[in-house]
């Protein structure tokens, strides 16, 4: 069956592989000149960099009116990138390409094979499960279709005629660009894009970890000159390659512990009610009444529960009789839950939503590669490097706006670590801090300038920050979410304490961690006060107080809940203590102030930086969250935890290497115990993808019993509407060429577009509807929705 599918659609897979490879070829000279701090000079990052830069040039040309949205304009953008890259490549000292090939052929061959295997492998998964229905898929398909049909940029909104898309749509420009160049409809391009994101993220993660390990020499593996192609002694290529592959597994395949801790006991009815009450996982409060005989009898979409392991509950207080609270205000019953999303990459690929947080994954990982380059170059970034970094980091703002500031901060943090090591004293001078602030501002400002046409037209539902008074995270749920990575990283941090010895700066670590905790608590209390003083915010901030009977009733419940859920905060703050204490080592009494006291390698320091960033990202929503359409911390947890997973994964892969191969490793017994722990942790985490992929491919599609209604295909078109409706939209699309037409369809609710059908012409063909999908339009347009919708 797979060979028959390859004979029919293998050309599509090959064309996308070739197009992305050509984008990488165009950017490779640029990477080799600007990413000289990396042992492979950016080869493993070049595909992601190439797709982003070519997409940026094409989008900018089309937005400014220099080209139309055609394949000719796309080819022109590729040529421009190639020419600029070659000019830059030949502008400095010439490289010894033969020496570079001899040094890097192993990683080049491994990277090419890895990308091909991941790309073809996930294409096979999507050919089995090609549906473009449910969750956010209709919206994402509509954006790709509208971008392909629009003659200019910004693309037309498929469900709000006369207006452009009010969303971060850069990823959809890339998907449309590749679809148009390969001559396929959006219904095929959708599945090809999720396939590409899986493979490209895996390759880029591999490259980041490989370069991190190969850069393990102390203090820096390369000279300050980026044109120096010599490579000092560094860890074994084989070890670096294997660690890089482990990084790929951690980022794109590893799952959380929903399956071993919750799902298997639930489906097999092998745990008592008290067990499930302890974990308090959504929709898993008691075992099944009848155990499932095998996985074919598991609950439909059981794997979806993996992204709902956090379970926020309102305060356990009753409403007093005769309460005069607003009768129209929400009434929170005892223990009522509110939705929290805690996705991780493998869940996203399994679900196959082409949403902005997934579209940005390869480029977020690319940003980590840029941070490694900043650290390993051994010098401050030069002007042309800052421009390149700004294009990449600014692209994250356009891809998934939350990610831009986060990864810019990581790049600047890497520069700070470089300064710590370079100075040798483990301290940052006031001059260092000024230069780091300047770098941060420069990257953000330049990134904003490069993507200014998008920023000027962007409207968001976000409306400031709100305090999180009543939703601290239960540690058992935090462990389910990050368990595999925690079991790998915690021993690594303990060994780093041992490696630091008397240099461990406990006092500075405690002061720094408590300062961050104090600032977060202060922000929470300040936002509470602001919410109390401003009537328009009061219902969002303090409605639970009025509904719960006033502060006299609610305050003791708030304090009690914070105390009973304090473990998560204590553990995260404790992690910050270790990280600050290790990165800023203590000087011995009587030592000269200029004595070199840094004892960690740049690679280990970068891993610690990522762990610290991940901890901070998961600590923030314990106290504050961004105000949006939903009025809860759901999206804040979703966005921040997602990036924390990526950072923990890269750091976790390096941690495994460090525990066995870096200087001053634990004794043999300690390494054996850690190895066993790592094997168990990873194996349990791999249950999710193994069972989930099997369930999605064969059980949900009825292919296991040969009852599937259709053959393998990457075209999800016929799943988007019923047969005659789909054919009618295709006919309409052929008749109405260009983007000057408007279609009036019945307005339907979001997430149920096929029952009854609604917005089909916008979704499948990208023809603007007069108006449709109001719930999503309200999210996209925020306060402007009521103004334009009437």
Order of alpha helices (4+ residues) and beta strands (2+ residues): alpha-alpha-alpha-alpha-alpha-alpha-alpha-alpha-alpha-alpha-beta-beta-alpha-alpha-alpha-alpha-alpha-alpha-alpha-beta-alpha-alpha-alpha-alpha-alpha-alpha-beta-alpha-alpha-alpha-alpha-alpha
